[in-house]
Amino acid sequence: MEVYLARQPIFNRRKELYAYELLFRSSMSGGFPGIDGDQATSRILSSSFFTTGISKVSGGKPCFINFTQELLLQGIPAMLPRERVVVEVLEDVKATPEVVTACRELAGQGYIIALDDFVFSRDLLPLIELAHIIKIDFRQTPQAELKALLGLLPKNIKLLAEKIETYEEFGVARDLGFSYFQGYFFSRPEVLRHKDIAASKLNLFNLLTAINRPEIDFKLIERMIAPDVSLAYKLLRYINSAYYSRISEIKSVRQAVVYLGAQGTRQFVSLVAISALAADKPDELIRTSIVRARLCELLAGCGGGRVDGADLFLLGLFSLLDAMLDAPMAQLLESLPVAGEIKDALTRDQGPYAAYLRAAVAYEQGQWLDCARNLEDLGIGQHEMINAYFDALTWAEHFTDGGTAEETDA
C-alpha cells in the first residue's frame, strides 16, 4: 500500500524540536474508492509501511497522530508504539463513556493524550481530566478567550498553540503561557529588512560565494576552511564517518577536498556554511533545508527531465536563506554566483526549476493536491515522490550524524 506521509514540526519554548505531527493519506488525489475515511485511515495506520514510516519520519521524536471517535473505539492507537506516538483526539469526538474509557486505558498504558482544536465545554471535562496536552488554534481564538481558558484548565496540562506563522505570534503565545508551538514561523525571516550580513557570518557567506563559482579554486577553498577550526573539524568528521566506509583516515582539508571532488566539495561546503549561518535559528530550519536540497536533487532524476541535479540541490538548500539571515532573498542572491534558473525560482517562482521546489514544499507541508499538480507538470510519478522523500530524510539523517548540521561548535 502506498501511503503519502509527511510531517509538521512542533517546538518547545526554546524553539527546540519537541515532536512532529504526521500528515498522511492514501493518495494525493483522494482516498480509497468505496470506503469511508475511518476505514481508509485504519488501513493506513495498521499497515507495516506506516509503522516503518514512523521511524523514518520521526527522527526519534514523538509523533502526533489524529484519531477519530471510531478509531479510538476500535483500539487502533494501541497498535502503535507508545514511546513514539501522541494520541491526538479530534475536535468532533464526543466525551461518551466509551470514548472516555478508551482514552483512560490508553493513558494507563503510557500513551500521551492530546485534544485537538480545543474549545472549552463542560461536556469535555472527562477528557480534559485525562489529557496531557491541549491544542488551541491560536489565530482563531481571541487573546481574551485564551487568557480566560488558561484559568479554567488544570495546571498540569500543557498548552500547544497551532498555526503559529510568525516569530511575533510565537512570542505572544509563549508570554501567554503556551508550552508548545506548531506552524511554519521558523521558516520565515524573524525581522525582514535590508541589511549588511553580520561580521560573524560574513566569512561563511564569502565561502558560500567562492564555492559556487563555475570554476572552483580549490586552493582558495582550502585556505578559507583550514583556519576555521569548526569548519575543518566538521569536514574531516564527515568525510571519515561511517557513511563513506573509508578504510584509511583522511587527515587534512586538502585530502578531503581532493577526495570529494568538485561537486562533492560544493555540496558539502554549501551544507556546512548554510548550517553555520543558521546556527542562531531553530535546528529544524537547517534540517528542512537539507531535506529539500536532497529531495529536489532526487526529483531531477525522475520523469525523464533534463535538469541539473546539482543545481536543484542548491535550489532546495538556499530556499530558506532569507529566514536564516533575516534578509530579502533577492538581496542575498545578488552576490551568490548561482544559476539564473535558481534565482528565478527563488525570487520570482518562475523558470524551469520552480515546479520542483513547489512540489517539494507542497509535499513537505502535506499540501497533497498542490504537490500532485506540480508532479504532473513535471511528468514525475507520485510513487517516485514518496521514495525520494524518504530517501531525502535518510540522507539528511546521515549528514547530521556526520556531525555537521546540528553542531555549531567543534
Buried (B, 14 or more C-beta within 10 A) or exposed (E): EBBBBBBBBBBBBEBEBBBBBBBBBBBBEEBBEEEEBBBBBBBBBBBEEBBEBBEBBBBEBBBBBBBBBBBBBBEBBBEBEBEBBBBBBBBEBEBBEEBBEBBBBBBEEEBBBBBBBBEBEEEBEBBBBBBBBBBBBBEEBEEEEBEEBBEEBEEEBBBBBBBBBBBEBBEBBBEBEBBBBBBBBBBBBBEEEEEEBEEEBEBBBBBBBBBBEEEBEBEEBBEBBBEBEBBBBBBBBBBBBEBEEEEEEBEEBBBBBEEBEEEEBBBBBBBBBBBBBBBEBBBBBBBBBBBBBBBBBBBBBBBEBEBBEBBBBBBBBBBBBBBBBBBBBEBBBEEBEBBEBBBBBBBEEEBBBBBBBBBBBBBBBBBBEBBBBBBBBBEBEBEBBBEBBBBBBEBBBBBBBBBBBEBBEE
